[in-house]
Amino acid sequence: MINVSFHKCSCALALSLALVAPSFALAEKVLRRANDLSYGGSESLDPLSPSRFYEATDLIYNRLIRPTADGGTAPELALTWVPNETAMEWTLTLRSGVRFHDGSDFEAADVKYSLERINDPALESPVASVLGIISSVDVIDPLTVKINLSAPHAGLPLLLYDYRVRMIPNGSGDMIASSGIGTGPFMLESFDAESMTQLVANPNYWDGAPKLDRISFTAIADQEARNQAMLAGQLDLNSLSRDQEPFYKDNPAFTLQNFPVGDWFGIAFLSDEGALTDPRVRKALRIAVDRQEMMNLLAGAGNAELTCDNPVKKSDPFRADISCPQDITGAKALLAEAGYPDGIDIELYTSDLEPGMLQFSEVYQQQVAKAGIRIDLKVAPADGYWDNVWFYKNAMTSWGERPADQWLNEVYRTGADWNESHYANPAFDALLDEARSTLDQARARDLYVKAQEMLFEEGSTFIPYQENGRRVMSSKVTGIAPVGEDFIDWHLVDMAK
Amino acid sequence: MLGMVAQRLGWAVFTMVIIALAVFLGLEAMPGDACTVHLGRGASDAALATCRARLNLSDPALYRFFTWAQHLLTEFDLGNSVQRGKPITEIVSWRLRNTIILAGTATALGVPLAIVLGVLTGIYRDSVLDVSVSAFSMFLMTIPEFISGTLLIFIFAIGLGWTSGIVTLSYKAPFWDMMVVSFLPAVTLSFILVAHIARMTRASMIEAMQSDFVLMARLKNVPRRQIIWRHALPNALLPTISVIGLTVAWLLGGVVIVESVFNYPGLGRLAVNAVSDQDLPLVQAIALLFGAIYTLVNLSADLLSITLNPKLRGQRQ
């Protein structure tokens, strides 16, 4: 194994080179990735766990239905899904001939177990807030299940494609966190979240054997260290922040990708406090902003999609198209109407929690000043921000993408757990209820669009744009389209020799 | 002599008790407890109760301290990590080994180099060699490790491709593999080590060269080489030993930064992770361990000085 040549440099450098070299010299096609240890070593392979190791569970397990990059649905382990006329029951037919990594057949009983497990109180899965409406699952025959809901939901397939809803073998819940038996394109070989996790290709994958032989995850907690490892050729794929881009630009060894995702920074104003109880004040706070300028300044032109306080991403089929140019006169007029002709003082909490968050609130402060809105910026410590500041004050917030129905119900419905702006409007809730029980998709779209327009008129959350995701890859990697992680066909990813 | 050693040992044990108590009380004084911190905002009452029962958090603080100390002393058991759900002894022992490898490599590289440089600059005081070496070591001393480490990676791993940049080995990797990857981080650490020790050695070398016994040796026409290596250096090294002790113990602080920069799987990186995961029992264990190493290194330096110094050796307490 050791082939040391001392002719050039007699020091230990040559020695270390020779010893490190074997890991690069493998004939296998290995895609090397990093695990950022965001759950501090408690990463679990249970897809429903609050500390799931998502990058790995995405490769090991399959979903019933998968999302497509244009906001639609596509079959994965379920081939068809049909609701009854009240949208209270959904019948799914399953793909036949699919096997788990341990050789057992994937059948209806596994689906029943995997779905009913979501609402197991002992698990405390965050997915329960999304799919709590599943009351039971009936096995009709080995390849057919019926999902019974506690409330009608015409958009169930959009909830089922949640990245955490994965199929595991019937009864495997106690071991799944470490056994990692699924039906996915890669199989678990070794799992140690704090050092190295190895996945090998599943040669019997139902959609064709993967082209890669192996995918490995090395634990690197520090973002700068991950960047260094990528630059030094120790990783083949990594996410990227905007300020790291120049390191890779114009370097033929790397491919950069920039793709729309529905993630955003915003400001949640408390709609039940002081002057903010007046919807006119809330609207003034939002229309006084030049979103285009804000986006160019903070995200860079072409790195984000404008949105008019609408959390739903552009590619979502249920998204409302709203236009919202800066309107200083309009904002001043609204404030005067509401009884603030001399402008208004608003307290806003921000924090150095995520890169760019502080700058975001500062740019906002500058822009709305023109409309007589005086923002008193309070910088709260990052530690404990989500526990003590956010939700209790007018505060900076940050979200990851989800489908329209999930956005509107989880974050804006009256009394919802994550309703950070305390927005309460029975008419809005009624629209959501109606949309959920409407099987006619065109009609459902109208209802969701109406709800989003309502948010723009009187909502309390300011969202100027959704920033794109970024990744950097070794230029040897092929088969990864510029789309979010969720939409990659991992069995088609390959590496040039 | 024996009495003196016993006295030093006694002080070391006393220091350890104080450190343990201070760490424990510091964590106790924080708002919330290990479970509220670990489970965060969304924690249900049931989950909190289970977690508290698991960590015996309902017992009085002092009682918990004594049971913790008792487990530590009788079974060498540091308790369980909240976040990782594993025994801390198991988590910490591999990392401790890796940090010792790193600090050992840094010391082995740095100390001999520092002494040679210190002696040379001391003898050739105010020469071009002295001025340039002193200026350069001052320069190295002022560069923070996260900059020198990053620069070394850029030059040797990314630019020249001679070494691997970031450590991707498992914390359980074999001793020799760990040794090899510890080279670049050790060089980073030794920058500051070399500068400190070389400056100290230079100062005491200058002092020794001006002492009466060196003057006497010169008058007796003892060859210069012999004066330096046989008479001046051993005397100059004595004060240096305690500085080496302090600097090596001080390396521990540098280890935290260097290990994070290089992703080196040692105690320092574990400490950073434990703090950011708010894994309080683990933070407590690591703080105690750092305290123990610090005490131990200084104790050894003390004992070594006593053994080497005839004056101290002869003293009766």
Contacts between the chains, C-beta under 8 A, distances in Angstrom:
chain1	res1	chain2	res2	distance
A	9	B	162	7.5
A	12	B	180	7.4
A	12	B	183	5.2
A	13	B	156	7.1
A	13	B	162	4.8
A	13	B	163	6.0
A	13	B	183	7.4
A	14	B	162	7.5
A	15	B	180	6.6
A	16	B	162	7.8
A	16	B	163	5.0
A	16	B	164	7.4
A	16	B	180	4.6
A	16	B	181	6.9
A	16	B	183	5.4
A	16	B	184	7.9
A	17	B	162	5.6
A	17	B	163	6.2
A	19	B	177	6.8
A	19	B	180	4.8
A	20	B	163	7.0
A	20	B	164	4.4
A	20	B	180	7.3
A	20	B	181	7.3
A	23	B	168	7.9
A	37	B	273	6.6
A	39	B	83	7.9
A	39	B	277	7.9
A	40	B	83	4.9
A	40	B	84	7.4
A	40	B	273	5.8
A	40	B	274	7.8
A	40	B	276	7.0
A	40	B	277	3.1
A	40	B	279	6.7
A	41	B	83	6.4
A	41	B	84	4.8
A	41	B	273	7.0
A	41	B	277	7.3
A	42	B	83	4.9
A	42	B	84	5.7
A	42	B	85	6.8
A	42	B	277	7.8
A	50	B	42	7.8
A	124	B	44	6.5
A	124	B	47	6.1
A	126	B	42	7.6
A	192	B	170	6.7
A	194	B	84	7.8
A	194	B	171	6.8
A	194	B	265	7.8
A	195	B	169	7.5
A	195	B	170	3.6
A	195	B	171	5.4
A	195	B	172	7.0
A	195	B	265	6.6
A	196	B	168	7.5
A	196	B	170	5.3
A	218	B	168	4.4
A	219	B	263	8.0
A	220	B	166	6.4
A	220	B	168	7.7
A	220	B	263	4.8
A	221	B	260	7.7
A	221	B	263	7.6
A	221	B	269	7.2
A	221	B	272	7.4
A	221	B	273	5.7
A	221	B	276	7.8
A	222	B	260	5.2
A	222	B	261	7.4
A	222	B	263	6.6
A	224	B	150	7.5
A	224	B	261	7.3
A	225	B	166	5.3
A	225	B	260	6.9
A	225	B	261	6.4
A	225	B	262	7.1
A	225	B	263	4.5
A	226	B	166	7.8
A	228	B	150	7.1
A	228	B	153	5.2
A	228	B	157	7.6
A	228	B	158	7.5
A	228	B	165	5.1
A	228	B	166	5.4
A	228	B	261	7.9
A	229	B	165	6.1
A	229	B	166	3.9
A	229	B	168	7.0
A	229	B	263	7.1
A	231	B	154	8.0
A	231	B	158	4.9
A	231	B	165	7.3
A	232	B	153	6.8
A	232	B	157	4.3
A	232	B	158	5.0
A	232	B	161	8.0
A	232	B	164	6.7
A	232	B	165	3.4
A	232	B	166	6.6
A	233	B	161	7.9
A	234	B	164	6.2
A	234	B	165	6.3
A	234	B	166	5.7
A	234	B	168	5.7
A	386	B	40	7.9
A	386	B	41	6.1
A	387	B	40	6.9
A	387	B	41	4.8
